[in-house]
Amino acid sequence: MSPTKRATKFSKFNSSHFSPDTQNMLQSILFLPKQMNVVFKDKQLCFKNYSFPKFSRCVIAGMGSSLIAFKIIESLFKYEFSIPVFTVNSYRLPLWVDNTTLVILSSYSGNSLEILSCAKEALQKKSFIIGITSGGNLYDLLYKNDCYVYKINSSLYNPCQQPRLAIGYSLAAYFMLFLKTKILKKTPSLSHSLSVLKKYSSSNSFSLSAKKISQKICNGRVDIISAGFLSGNAELFSRQLQ
C-alpha cells in the first residue's frame, strides 16, 4: 500500500465508532498548568528550616504514568543533575542502594505492589525516602515510618481521575524536590511556560481544534516523532491520545 493510501486509510473518520469524551479527559489535560500551580503554592513542599543530607545517588521508583513526569524532566535537564539519578519500575531496588541514597517513591494510587515492595526495601536499607502519592497503602506505610510524603490532592483539577492526566502534580513535585535537594541547582524558568499553557488551555479555539483533530485520527494510527530533549513530552502526548 502506498504512503498516500495508507495515510488516507488511517485518517478516515467513522462517526459510528467515535466516542464522546464521557470522562472529561480533555478538561484534565487543560488543567495541567493549574495542577502545577497547586503544587508550587503548597506549603507541604516548602521544607522550611529543613536540612537535607548529602546524597550519593537518587533512585526513583514508579510504574507507568508515575514515571512520565520524571522522564520529561530527565530529557530536558539530565545534563544538569548534580548526582546520578536512576529509575526503577519493578519490585526490587538496585543492590547498591544504601543510607546515602535518596529514594523517591511515586505512585498516584499508593497501591502499586511494585512500589510498596521498593518502599519496604528502602526502609530496610535505611535510605532517605520521599513519597509522592494521593494516598493508599504507600502513604500509610511512609507516614507510619516518619518518612516525608507529598500527598497529591486528587480531587482537584483531574475530573477524569486518570493517573496519567494528573501529570502536572507529579511534574511540579519533582521540580520542587530536585531544587530543594539540590539535584537541580539551576532553577528552570517555569513562569513563562505556565502562562503560555494557561493562555492556550483557556482558549475556546484550542478546545475546538483538539476536538477536530480527534475526529480525524479516530480509528487511525498516530506516529509521534520528537527530538531527544522532548522524548518525555512525546511519551506524555502518546498517553494523552490513548
TIZA-438943 format. One line per field, with one value per residue: chain; x negated, y, z negated of N, C-alpha, C in turn; residue in three letters; residue number from 1. Coordinates in pm, 1 decimal. Layout:
// residues N
cadena = c(A	...)
n_px = c(X	...)
n_py = c(Y	...)
n_pz = c(Z	...)
ca_px = c(X	...)
ca_py = c(Y	...)
ca_pz = c(Z	...)
c_px = c(X	...)
c_py = c(Y	...)
c_pz = c(Z	...)
residuo = c(Ala	...)
num = c(NUM	...)
***
This chain:
// residues 242
cadena = c(A	A	A	A	A	A	A	A	A	A	A	A	A	A	A	A	A	A	A	A	A	A	A	A	A	A	A	A	A	A	A	A	A	A	A	A	A	A	A	A	A	A	A	A	A	A	A	A	A	A	A	A	A	A	A	A	A	A	A	A	A	A	A	A	A	A	A	A	A	A	A	A	A	A	A	A	A	A	A	A	A	A	A	A	A	A	A	A	A	A	A	A	A	A	A	A	A	A	A	A	A	A	A	A	A	A	A	A	A	A	A	A	A	A	A	A	A	A	A	A	A	A	A	A	A	A	A	A	A	A	A	A	A	A	A	A	A	A	A	A	A	A	A	A	A	A	A	A	A	A	A	A	A	A	A	A	A	A	A	A	A	A	A	A	A	A	A	A	A	A	A	A	A	A	A	A	A	A	A	A	A	A	A	A	A	A	A	A	A	A	A	A	A	A	A	A	A	A	A	A	A	A	A	A	A	A	A	A	A	A	A	A	A	A	A	A	A	A	A	A	A	A	A	A	A	A	A	A	A	A	A	A	A	A	A	A	A	A	A	A	A	A)
n_px = c(-84.5	-56.9	-216.6	-40.3	216.7	220.5	211.7	454.2	629.2	583.5	660.3	924.9	1243.9	1476.2	1780.7	1960.4	1814.2	1699.7	1636.0	1773.1	1621.4	1668.1	1561.6	1452.3	1183.5	1036.7	1061.6	911.7	658.2	630.3	617.6	358.9	159.4	284.1	279.0	2.8	-46.4	92.3	-73.8	-314.8	-239.7	-187.5	-233.4	-332.9	-559.5	-758.6	-971.4	-1075.0	-1336.3	-1456.9	-1708.7	-1877.5	-2055.2	-2373.9	-2348.7	-2450.6	-2349.7	-2042.0	-1734.3	-1446.0	-1141.4	-876.8	-575.2	-465.1	-256.1	-339.8	-605.9	-634.2	-642.0	-895.9	-1050.4	-1007.1	-1140.3	-1396.1	-1468.7	-1491.8	-1671.6	-1884.6	-2160.4	-2210.0	-2184.9	-2308.3	-2388.4	-2399.7	-2096.2	-1858.9	-1608.1	-1347.1	-1128.9	-1011.1	-990.7	-1215.0	-1491.0	-1807.7	-2110.6	-2309.9	-2187.1	-2176.9	-2221.4	-2297.4	-2157.2	-1904.2	-1573.9	-1299.6	-964.8	-707.4	-369.5	-57.9	190.8	105.5	107.8	-34.3	-183.3	-449.3	-583.1	-528.1	-671.6	-932.3	-940.0	-940.0	-1184.5	-1359.3	-1322.7	-1436.3	-1699.7	-1758.5	-1748.5	-1715.5	-1394.6	-1141.1	-804.8	-561.3	-232.0	127.3	240.7	351.2	192.1	-79.7	-112.1	-23.8	-217.1	-463.3	-408.4	-369.9	-628.1	-760.5	-851.0	-900.4	-618.1	-469.8	-148.3	76.7	353.4	605.8	862.8	874.3	875.3	861.7	1079.2	1137.0	1003.1	790.1	468.9	258.6	328.1	292.9	57.0	-57.6	-75.0	-269.6	-484.3	-543.4	-598.5	-830.4	-1007.9	-1019.5	-1121.5	-1369.7	-1498.8	-1504.0	-1658.3	-1886.7	-1955.3	-1892.6	-2046.1	-2010.6	-1748.3	-1476.1	-1315.5	-996.7	-772.4	-702.3	-643.1	-424.6	-240.6	-194.5	-85.0	145.2	277.8	336.6	482.6	715.1	840.5	1107.3	1089.7	872.6	967.9	1169.8	1015.7	870.7	1074.5	1154.1	924.8	914.6	1132.0	1047.3	835.1	950.3	992.4	758.0	397.3	139.4	-175.2	-431.0	-693.5	-992.4	-1249.6	-1540.4	-1545.3	-1283.9	-1164.3	-1034.7	-806.8	-688.1	-618.8	-429.8	-234.9	-155.0	-25.5	179.3	326.1	409.1)
n_py = c(-119.8	221.7	515.9	734.3	620.5	468.3	665.6	790.6	586.7	552.9	801.5	823.0	906.3	753.6	806.2	649.7	501.4	677.8	791.8	1006.0	1238.4	1114.3	1096.7	1336.6	1389.9	1565.8	1807.1	1751.5	1739.3	2004.9	2125.9	2105.1	2323.3	2443.0	2234.8	2220.0	2471.6	2447.9	2276.5	2424.7	2628.8	2501.5	2453.0	2221.6	2149.3	2328.5	2289.0	2433.9	2553.0	2306.0	2066.0	1886.1	1575.7	1492.4	1341.3	1046.2	925.1	898.3	729.3	668.1	525.7	396.5	324.2	301.2	567.2	711.1	757.9	921.3	1202.0	1241.4	1154.7	1355.9	1572.3	1461.0	1427.9	1691.2	1809.8	1638.3	1668.0	1848.7	1744.2	1699.7	1468.8	1111.3	986.3	737.5	514.2	291.4	32.3	-195.3	-469.9	-459.5	-281.6	-148.9	-325.2	-162.8	45.9	241.8	390.5	639.5	704.6	871.6	787.0	809.9	751.4	692.0	683.7	717.5	615.4	491.5	227.3	51.2	-254.7	-307.6	-72.5	-53.3	-273.1	-184.9	29.1	-94.5	-223.9	-6.0	106.8	-91.4	-69.2	169.6	406.0	749.3	858.7	977.5	1022.4	1035.6	1063.1	1001.7	888.9	586.7	262.0	315.9	577.9	539.0	356.0	498.3	727.2	611.4	533.1	767.7	900.7	1146.6	1250.4	1364.2	1451.0	1422.2	1615.3	1460.3	1526.3	1768.0	1942.9	1722.5	1586.2	1344.4	1156.0	994.1	859.9	919.6	1166.1	1337.2	1455.3	1703.3	1751.0	1564.8	1637.8	1905.3	1852.3	1693.1	1883.5	2069.9	1907.1	1828.2	2072.4	2156.0	1954.2	1996.8	1848.7	1945.4	2237.7	2469.9	2691.0	2615.4	2815.0	2856.3	3012.5	3158.9	2952.0	2831.2	3038.5	3057.1	2804.5	2825.8	3027.8	2906.4	2683.9	2791.6	2881.3	2886.0	2825.6	2657.7	2424.1	2352.2	2299.8	2079.1	1890.2	1863.0	1753.3	1512.4	1381.1	1340.2	1162.0	942.8	591.5	555.1	554.9	707.3	837.6	944.7	1163.6	1286.4	1518.0	1430.2	1575.1	1621.0	1382.9	1286.4	1449.6	1359.6	1097.9	1148.0	1277.5	1067.1	902.5	1068.0	1076.4	812.0)
n_pz = c(0.0	85.8	-66.4	-56.0	-23.2	-256.1	-455.5	-400.7	-463.3	-742.1	-838.1	-791.9	-899.3	-1098.9	-1198.9	-1336.3	-1512.3	-1678.6	-1999.1	-2244.2	-2476.9	-2750.0	-3004.7	-3054.6	-2989.9	-2835.1	-2973.0	-3201.6	-3087.2	-3001.8	-3245.7	-3334.0	-3380.3	-3603.0	-3787.0	-3833.1	-3945.8	-4186.7	-4331.7	-4342.3	-4510.0	-4742.1	-5083.1	-5186.6	-5049.7	-5106.8	-5282.4	-5498.4	-5698.3	-5685.3	-5661.2	-5423.2	-5397.6	-5241.4	-4937.1	-4761.7	-4538.3	-4349.0	-4341.8	-4159.8	-4200.8	-4024.4	-3839.0	-3503.6	-3434.8	-3655.6	-3624.4	-3408.4	-3446.7	-3561.2	-3343.4	-3159.6	-3281.7	-3298.2	-3025.5	-2952.7	-3136.8	-3203.1	-3189.3	-3379.0	-3629.6	-3957.6	-4082.2	-4011.2	-3873.6	-3884.8	-3751.4	-3858.6	-3777.9	-3894.0	-4133.0	-4291.4	-4439.9	-4327.3	-4419.2	-4523.6	-4658.4	-4948.5	-5277.4	-5197.7	-4981.1	-4804.0	-4787.9	-4588.9	-4593.1	-4381.9	-4332.7	-4211.0	-4298.7	-4527.5	-4580.1	-4423.2	-4382.4	-4319.3	-4391.2	-4659.8	-4747.7	-4688.2	-4863.8	-5116.9	-5101.6	-5080.6	-5330.7	-5490.4	-5409.8	-5514.7	-5369.7	-5258.1	-5230.4	-5014.1	-4941.9	-4677.2	-4632.6	-4618.1	-4830.2	-4983.0	-5047.1	-5034.1	-5130.2	-5396.5	-5491.7	-5469.8	-5621.7	-5871.4	-5926.1	-5963.0	-5732.7	-5475.1	-5295.0	-5003.5	-4959.2	-4707.8	-4611.9	-4496.3	-4428.2	-4306.2	-3999.0	-3820.5	-3667.2	-3529.6	-3670.5	-3594.2	-3638.5	-3456.6	-3364.7	-3566.0	-3563.7	-3600.7	-3876.3	-3975.9	-3814.9	-3891.0	-4160.1	-4145.0	-4035.4	-4249.4	-4458.6	-4350.2	-4332.0	-4601.0	-4716.6	-4584.9	-4364.4	-4121.0	-4048.4	-3917.6	-3873.2	-3680.0	-3430.8	-3474.6	-3488.2	-3255.9	-3076.1	-3203.4	-3193.7	-2919.8	-2869.5	-3025.7	-2888.8	-2638.9	-2722.4	-2818.0	-2599.3	-2374.1	-2104.0	-2097.9	-2226.9	-2045.2	-1818.9	-1910.0	-1932.9	-1667.2	-1553.9	-1694.7	-1587.6	-1326.3	-1355.4	-1463.7	-1494.2	-1364.3	-1318.5	-1498.8	-1461.6	-1665.5	-1662.6	-1793.6	-1904.7	-2103.4	-2348.5	-2391.3	-2438.9	-2668.4	-2673.6	-2439.6	-2506.2	-2707.0	-2550.9	-2385.4	-2568.8	-2648.8	-2414.7	-2405.4)
ca_px = c(0.0	-137.6	-202.2	77.9	334.8	217.7	248.6	596.9	698.1	574.4	722.7	1067.9	1325.1	1600.1	1857.3	2034.2	1726.3	1639.5	1695.7	1755.0	1533.4	1761.4	1491.1	1399.1	1038.1	980.1	1052.0	797.5	538.0	623.7	591.0	218.6	95.5	344.2	224.4	-133.5	-40.6	134.8	-192.7	-411.4	-190.8	-158.3	-332.8	-391.8	-686.7	-848.9	-1087.0	-1129.8	-1432.3	-1488.2	-1841.5	-1892.4	-2191.6	-2436.5	-2317.7	-2545.0	-2270.9	-1896.8	-1655.8	-1303.5	-1064.0	-740.7	-524.9	-382.6	-233.6	-408.4	-742.5	-636.9	-683.3	-1041.5	-1109.3	-1003.9	-1249.2	-1522.9	-1500.8	-1523.6	-1775.9	-1969.2	-2299.2	-2217.1	-2175.6	-2433.6	-2422.6	-2332.0	-1955.6	-1817.6	-1466.7	-1313.7	-987.1	-994.6	-972.8	-1342.6	-1584.0	-1943.8	-2185.2	-2395.7	-2108.9	-2214.1	-2173.1	-2335.4	-2075.9	-1769.9	-1476.6	-1170.9	-864.2	-598.0	-252.7	59.4	290.9	44.2	131.9	-112.8	-255.7	-593.2	-637.0	-521.0	-786.2	-1051.9	-933.5	-982.3	-1328.5	-1427.5	-1318.7	-1535.1	-1832.4	-1768.9	-1766.4	-1632.7	-1278.3	-1036.8	-695.5	-467.3	-113.7	253.3	288.4	334.3	102.0	-212.2	-105.4	-14.8	-344.9	-567.2	-368.8	-394.4	-772.5	-811.9	-913.2	-829.7	-528.0	-389.7	-17.9	147.6	497.9	660.0	997.0	860.4	825.9	847.3	1215.2	1147.2	939.1	689.1	336.1	172.3	369.4	261.3	-87.7	-102.7	-108.5	-398.3	-586.7	-580.9	-657.2	-969.0	-1085.8	-1039.9	-1209.9	-1504.3	-1558.3	-1527.7	-1766.6	-1998.7	-1982.9	-1895.7	-2093.0	-1960.7	-1602.3	-1419.1	-1220.6	-867.4	-661.8	-659.5	-582.0	-293.0	-149.8	-157.4	7.0	271.8	342.1	392.5	580.5	841.4	889.5	1211.3	1042.8	783.3	1052.7	1236.0	913.4	840.5	1185.7	1150.0	813.3	951.4	1223.0	971.3	745.8	1027.5	974.5	634.7	272.0	62.6	-316.6	-483.9	-838.6	-1041.7	-1391.9	-1572.2	-1512.7	-1138.0	-1115.7	-938.5	-682.1	-628.7	-554.6	-309.1	-138.1	-100.6	66.7	298.1	404.3	471.1)
ca_py = c(0.0	342.8	603.5	820.0	539.8	429.2	783.9	810.8	482.3	577.1	928.3	819.0	921.7	676.3	867.9	549.5	446.0	786.6	803.8	1137.5	1242.0	1096.4	1109.1	1472.8	1378.8	1688.0	1908.7	1714.7	1780.9	2151.0	2169.2	2080.5	2437.5	2464.1	2130.2	2258.5	2586.8	2399.9	2221.9	2531.3	2711.2	2414.2	2466.7	2091.0	2133.2	2441.2	2238.6	2546.4	2516.8	2163.1	2044.1	1754.2	1522.0	1485.8	1213.2	998.8	887.9	906.5	628.8	698.6	404.0	425.5	240.5	365.9	712.0	773.8	791.0	1011.8	1336.2	1242.2	1140.8	1489.9	1649.7	1398.7	1457.3	1833.8	1858.5	1529.8	1712.7	1944.1	1673.9	1704.8	1331.6	1016.0	959.4	614.7	479.3	150.8	1.4	-336.6	-495.1	-455.7	-170.6	-196.3	-372.8	-57.5	144.1	236.4	503.2	766.9	712.5	928.2	703.9	875.1	650.4	762.9	602.3	804.1	549.7	448.9	84.0	-29.6	-355.8	-294.3	42.3	-90.4	-362.1	-99.3	109.4	-179.3	-247.6	119.7	120.0	-184.9	-17.7	298.3	514.0	868.1	830.3	1076.9	964.0	1120.9	978.9	1062.7	818.1	442.5	191.3	379.6	690.0	485.9	294.3	600.3	811.8	531.1	524.9	905.7	945.4	1259.0	1214.4	1470.8	1394.5	1490.4	1631.7	1402.3	1577.9	1895.8	1959.0	1599.0	1531.8	1207.6	1071.4	906.2	897.4	976.8	1303.5	1416.9	1467.1	1833.4	1741.0	1497.4	1715.9	2016.1	1796.1	1656.8	2007.5	2124.0	1817.9	1834.1	2201.0	2158.6	1861.6	2043.2	1762.5	2050.2	2359.0	2583.9	2698.0	2629.8	2925.1	2792.5	3108.3	3189.7	2831.7	2812.7	3142.9	3019.4	2690.8	2876.2	3104.0	2816.0	2592.1	2863.5	2929.0	2803.7	2779.3	2544.2	2307.6	2313.8	2240.3	1946.0	1801.0	1836.2	1661.4	1381.4	1317.9	1299.6	1049.1	832.9	464.1	559.3	539.0	831.0	820.6	1064.3	1172.6	1404.7	1526.3	1364.0	1654.2	1623.4	1244.5	1274.3	1511.9	1273.2	985.2	1200.7	1302.3	938.9	853.1	1152.4	1030.6	685.6)
ca_pz = c(0.0	93.5	-183.7	-43.3	-51.5	-396.0	-533.6	-381.2	-537.8	-885.1	-877.1	-762.2	-1020.5	-1103.1	-1307.8	-1413.5	-1614.0	-1755.2	-2132.3	-2306.0	-2595.0	-2861.7	-3132.4	-3062.8	-2989.9	-2777.8	-3078.1	-3285.8	-3013.6	-3003.2	-3382.9	-3370.6	-3447.6	-3735.1	-3873.1	-3870.3	-4036.0	-4317.9	-4398.7	-4367.1	-4620.1	-4856.5	-5190.3	-5216.2	-4981.0	-5131.1	-5356.4	-5573.0	-5804.1	-5674.4	-5604.4	-5364.8	-5397.1	-5109.8	-4874.5	-4660.7	-4421.7	-4366.9	-4270.7	-4152.0	-4176.2	-3979.8	-3731.1	-3401.7	-3435.6	-3768.3	-3584.7	-3293.0	-3488.5	-3571.9	-3209.6	-3098.3	-3342.3	-3260.9	-2886.2	-2941.8	-3228.1	-3253.1	-3199.4	-3489.6	-3757.2	-4034.9	-4119.2	-3922.3	-3903.1	-3818.1	-3766.5	-3882.9	-3756.7	-3929.8	-4275.9	-4363.7	-4425.1	-4299.5	-4535.3	-4578.3	-4735.6	-5090.0	-5357.7	-5133.9	-4858.9	-4810.6	-4716.6	-4568.5	-4561.3	-4316.3	-4296.3	-4223.0	-4383.3	-4652.9	-4599.2	-4329.2	-4458.6	-4293.7	-4465.8	-4801.3	-4771.0	-4689.8	-4986.4	-5228.4	-5085.8	-5112.4	-5477.1	-5544.8	-5377.7	-5584.8	-5273.1	-5279.0	-5146.4	-4989.4	-4866.1	-4603.9	-4616.9	-4660.4	-4949.2	-4973.8	-5137.4	-5034.3	-5224.3	-5532.6	-5527.7	-5487.1	-5734.8	-5992.1	-5948.2	-5972.6	-5608.2	-5415.3	-5184.7	-4945.5	-4927.8	-4600.0	-4630.2	-4373.1	-4399.3	-4236.8	-3862.3	-3743.2	-3669.2	-3479.3	-3772.5	-3535.6	-3687.6	-3352.4	-3338.7	-3685.0	-3547.1	-3648.8	-4018.6	-3995.1	-3745.7	-3979.3	-4282.2	-4112.2	-4024.5	-4382.8	-4533.7	-4292.8	-4367.3	-4745.3	-4749.0	-4502.7	-4249.7	-4018.9	-4114.3	-3842.3	-3874.3	-3545.2	-3415.3	-3451.6	-3491.5	-3118.7	-3018.9	-3264.2	-3144.9	-2783.3	-2882.4	-3078.7	-2782.3	-2539.2	-2781.1	-2841.3	-2469.6	-2313.4	-1973.2	-2123.7	-2253.9	-1921.0	-1732.2	-1963.8	-1900.3	-1523.2	-1529.8	-1748.8	-1492.4	-1208.0	-1383.6	-1520.8	-1424.1	-1287.5	-1390.6	-1506.3	-1491.3	-1729.8	-1644.4	-1864.2	-1935.5	-2229.0	-2466.7	-2406.4	-2441.3	-2777.7	-2628.9	-2337.8	-2575.4	-2770.0	-2445.6	-2340.5	-2671.7	-2643.9	-2299.5	-2441.5)
c_px = c(-88.0	-116.9	-77.0	205.4	340.6	260.6	398.9	677.2	700.0	648.0	873.8	1149.1	1455.6	1681.6	1930.1	1950.0	1662.4	1711.3	1672.3	1668.2	1618.9	1694.3	1428.9	1246.6	972.1	963.4	935.9	667.2	520.4	593.1	444.0	150.7	153.5	296.1	85.6	-132.7	3.9	14.0	-291.3	-369.9	-166.7	-269.8	-394.2	-533.8	-785.4	-975.8	-1154.9	-1215.9	-1468.2	-1622.1	-1852.1	-2036.2	-2247.8	-2413.3	-2424.3	-2475.1	-2123.3	-1831.3	-1509.6	-1230.0	-920.8	-702.6	-445.0	-376.9	-309.3	-552.3	-748.9	-687.2	-835.1	-1106.4	-1110.0	-1120.2	-1384.5	-1563.5	-1540.6	-1649.6	-1874.4	-2116.1	-2319.3	-2208.5	-2311.3	-2479.3	-2354.8	-2188.3	-1911.2	-1667.7	-1450.4	-1164.6	-963.5	-984.0	-1100.4	-1418.8	-1721.6	-2017.8	-2264.0	-2318.7	-2142.5	-2163.5	-2219.9	-2254.0	-1941.0	-1677.9	-1343.7	-1073.0	-740.2	-487.4	-127.6	163.6	236.4	57.6	58.7	-200.2	-407.0	-653.8	-629.2	-637.2	-915.6	-1056.2	-983.3	-1132.7	-1408.4	-1430.2	-1422.0	-1677.6	-1859.9	-1803.5	-1682.1	-1517.7	-1185.2	-930.3	-612.1	-345.9	11.8	309.5	256.2	233.9	-36.4	-215.0	-105.7	-148.5	-451.7	-535.7	-398.0	-541.8	-840.4	-890.7	-832.7	-745.1	-458.5	-258.2	54.3	296.4	567.4	798.6	993.0	811.0	791.1	982.4	1225.8	1082.9	843.1	550.8	249.1	210.0	360.1	112.2	-141.5	-144.8	-246.9	-511.3	-636.4	-646.5	-801.9	-1057.0	-1119.4	-1137.8	-1353.2	-1574.5	-1593.4	-1643.8	-1893.9	-2044.2	-1982.7	-1935.5	-2046.3	-1809.0	-1549.7	-1319.9	-1084.7	-752.2	-609.6	-587.4	-441.2	-193.2	-103.2	-58.1	145.0	349.7	409.9	500.9	715.4	903.1	993.2	1166.8	949.6	864.0	1121.0	1138.3	880.4	949.9	1186.9	1039.8	848.8	1046.3	1148.2	885.9	819.0	1015.0	847.4	513.3	195.6	-81.0	-370.9	-635.8	-886.4	-1194.0	-1415.8	-1529.0	-1362.3	-1079.5	-1014.8	-803.9	-610.5	-557.8	-426.7	-199.0	-74.2	-0.1	193.1	387.5	475.5	593.7)
c_py = c(124.8	428.0	689.2	743.5	499.4	545.0	810.1	710.2	512.8	703.1	929.1	819.9	844.6	724.1	765.2	489.6	554.1	803.5	943.3	1126.2	1232.7	1114.3	1247.5	1472.5	1504.3	1795.0	1879.3	1756.8	1932.4	2206.3	2152.8	2201.6	2465.7	2358.5	2169.5	2375.0	2548.2	2351.2	2332.5	2618.5	2631.7	2421.8	2333.6	2079.7	2245.6	2398.5	2349.6	2496.6	2368.7	2146.7	1900.4	1705.7	1523.7	1347.1	1176.3	968.9	905.0	796.9	670.3	571.3	441.4	335.0	325.5	516.8	783.1	811.5	893.1	1150.7	1344.2	1233.9	1273.8	1573.7	1593.8	1433.5	1603.5	1873.9	1751.4	1570.5	1813.6	1875.0	1673.3	1566.9	1237.0	989.8	839.8	592.0	328.9	132.9	-147.6	-348.0	-472.8	-326.5	-227.3	-231.9	-260.6	50.7	129.1	360.9	638.7	792.1	777.7	840.2	778.8	769.9	719.9	665.6	686.3	743.3	515.8	300.2	-4.7	-127.2	-344.0	-184.0	17.4	-182.5	-282.0	-15.4	29.5	-206.1	-123.0	144.3	28.8	-133.7	116.4	412.9	634.1	859.9	951.0	1011.1	1069.7	1034.5	1055.4	993.5	670.0	385.6	254.6	495.4	639.8	429.1	399.4	692.5	740.7	527.3	661.6	949.2	1061.8	1211.1	1339.6	1409.1	1480.8	1498.4	1587.8	1455.1	1709.0	1877.7	1828.2	1528.3	1387.9	1106.3	967.7	951.1	965.9	1120.4	1390.2	1449.9	1599.6	1830.6	1679.6	1573.5	1830.1	1965.0	1755.5	1780.7	2062.4	2039.6	1824.5	1964.7	2206.5	2067.8	1894.2	1940.8	1847.5	2179.9	2485.0	2580.5	2714.9	2745.5	2867.9	2891.6	3139.5	3071.4	2810.5	2916.5	3112.7	2903.6	2736.6	2950.4	3011.6	2726.4	2658.7	2914.8	2833.3	2746.7	2659.3	2416.9	2258.3	2247.1	2099.7	1846.9	1766.4	1736.3	1521.3	1307.9	1265.1	1176.3	929.3	708.5	460.9	535.4	669.6	796.3	951.2	1060.8	1299.4	1403.0	1464.2	1442.4	1668.1	1482.1	1221.3	1333.3	1424.2	1154.6	1029.8	1221.1	1172.0	883.5	938.5	1111.9	899.6	706.3)
c_pz = c(0.0	-31.3	-178.7	-76.9	-198.2	-484.7	-523.0	-462.8	-686.7	-927.4	-850.9	-890.9	-1007.5	-1222.5	-1393.2	-1524.9	-1701.3	-1888.5	-2187.5	-2431.1	-2721.0	-2997.3	-3152.5	-3072.0	-2933.6	-2884.8	-3172.0	-3219.5	-3021.5	-3142.1	-3423.3	-3436.4	-3585.9	-3834.1	-3922.8	-3969.1	-4176.6	-4397.3	-4434.6	-4486.4	-4748.4	-4960.4	-5231.7	-5161.4	-5007.5	-5203.5	-5437.5	-5688.9	-5802.7	-5604.0	-5553.0	-5378.5	-5255.8	-5051.4	-4772.3	-4528.9	-4453.4	-4282.8	-4274.9	-4113.2	-4139.5	-3864.8	-3632.8	-3412.5	-3547.4	-3735.1	-3471.2	-3331.1	-3500.7	-3434.0	-3135.0	-3149.7	-3299.2	-3118.3	-2866.8	-3019.7	-3274.4	-3265.8	-3311.8	-3625.7	-3827.5	-4081.7	-4020.4	-3968.7	-3818.1	-3839.2	-3785.0	-3857.3	-3778.4	-4081.7	-4357.4	-4337.5	-4390.5	-4428.8	-4602.2	-4656.0	-4884.3	-5162.3	-5305.2	-5006.5	-4888.1	-4726.3	-4710.6	-4518.6	-4507.4	-4274.9	-4318.4	-4316.4	-4521.0	-4678.6	-4499.0	-4407.2	-4441.0	-4380.0	-4615.8	-4838.1	-4778.7	-4817.6	-5105.9	-5222.1	-5121.2	-5262.6	-5543.1	-5523.5	-5445.0	-5489.6	-5313.5	-5179.8	-5136.9	-4903.0	-4795.8	-4572.0	-4657.8	-4784.1	-4941.7	-5072.8	-5144.5	-5133.3	-5368.7	-5580.0	-5557.0	-5604.7	-5867.4	-6026.9	-5945.3	-5849.5	-5551.2	-5297.4	-5134.2	-4898.3	-4825.1	-4633.5	-4501.6	-4337.0	-4320.0	-4093.5	-3790.7	-3739.1	-3619.5	-3573.8	-3713.9	-3582.9	-3582.4	-3317.9	-3463.8	-3683.9	-3600.9	-3794.6	-4038.9	-3927.3	-3834.1	-4106.9	-4259.5	-4103.4	-4163.0	-4463.4	-4481.7	-4326.5	-4515.6	-4785.7	-4670.1	-4399.3	-4123.8	-4088.7	-4043.4	-3840.4	-3732.3	-3541.9	-3375.8	-3438.2	-3351.7	-3056.4	-3072.7	-3214.3	-3002.5	-2785.3	-2928.6	-2970.6	-2682.0	-2597.0	-2807.1	-2711.5	-2412.5	-2179.3	-1988.3	-2146.2	-2127.1	-1825.6	-1777.2	-1926.8	-1751.1	-1489.6	-1578.0	-1654.5	-1370.0	-1234.2	-1444.2	-1432.4	-1339.6	-1374.8	-1385.8	-1543.0	-1547.4	-1720.3	-1713.0	-1871.8	-2072.8	-2351.5	-2488.8	-2414.1	-2554.0	-2740.8	-2526.7	-2402.6	-2645.6	-2665.6	-2398.7	-2440.9	-2676.5	-2526.4	-2330.0	-2528.7)
residuo = c(Met	Ser	Pro	Thr	Lys	Arg	Ala	Thr	Lys	Phe	Ser	Lys	Phe	Asn	Ser	Ser	His	Phe	Ser	Pro	Asp	Thr	Gln	Asn	Met	Leu	Gln	Ser	Ile	Leu	Phe	Leu	Pro	Lys	Gln	Met	Asn	Val	Val	Phe	Lys	Asp	Lys	Gln	Leu	Cys	Phe	Lys	Asn	Tyr	Ser	Phe	Pro	Lys	Phe	Ser	Arg	Cys	Val	Ile	Ala	Gly	Met	Gly	Ser	Ser	Leu	Ile	Ala	Phe	Lys	Ile	Ile	Glu	Ser	Leu	Phe	Lys	Tyr	Glu	Phe	Ser	Ile	Pro	Val	Phe	Thr	Val	Asn	Ser	Tyr	Arg	Leu	Pro	Leu	Trp	Val	Asp	Asn	Thr	Thr	Leu	Val	Ile	Leu	Ser	Ser	Tyr	Ser	Gly	Asn	Ser	Leu	Glu	Ile	Leu	Ser	Cys	Ala	Lys	Glu	Ala	Leu	Gln	Lys	Lys	Ser	Phe	Ile	Ile	Gly	Ile	Thr	Ser	Gly	Gly	Asn	Leu	Tyr	Asp	Leu	Leu	Tyr	Lys	Asn	Asp	Cys	Tyr	Val	Tyr	Lys	Ile	Asn	Ser	Ser	Leu	Tyr	Asn	Pro	Cys	Gln	Gln	Pro	Arg	Leu	Ala	Ile	Gly	Tyr	Ser	Leu	Ala	Ala	Tyr	Phe	Met	Leu	Phe	Leu	Lys	Thr	Lys	Ile	Leu	Lys	Lys	Thr	Pro	Ser	Leu	Ser	His	Ser	Leu	Ser	Val	Leu	Lys	Lys	Tyr	Ser	Ser	Ser	Asn	Ser	Phe	Ser	Leu	Ser	Ala	Lys	Lys	Ile	Ser	Gln	Lys	Ile	Cys	Asn	Gly	Arg	Val	Asp	Ile	Ile	Ser	Ala	Gly	Phe	Leu	Ser	Gly	Asn	Ala	Glu	Leu	Phe	Ser	Arg	Gln	Leu	Gln)
num = c(1	2	3	4	5	6	7	8	9	10	11	12	13	14	15	16	17	18	19	20	21	22	23	24	25	26	27	28	29	30	31	32	33	34	35	36	37	38	39	40	41	42	43	44	45	46	47	48	49	50	51	52	53	54	55	56	57	58	59	60	61	62	63	64	65	66	67	68	69	70	71	72	73	74	75	76	77	78	79	80	81	82	83	84	85	86	87	88	89	90	91	92	93	94	95	96	97	98	99	100	101	102	103	104	105	106	107	108	109	110	111	112	113	114	115	116	117	118	119	120	121	122	123	124	125	126	127	128	129	130	131	132	133	134	135	136	137	138	139	140	141	142	143	144	145	146	147	148	149	150	151	152	153	154	155	156	157	158	159	160	161	162	163	164	165	166	167	168	169	170	171	172	173	174	175	176	177	178	179	180	181	182	183	184	185	186	187	188	189	190	191	192	193	194	195	196	197	198	199	200	201	202	203	204	205	206	207	208	209	210	211	212	213	214	215	216	217	218	219	220	221	222	223	224	225	226	227	228	229	230	231	232	233	234	235	236	237	238	239	240	241	242)
***
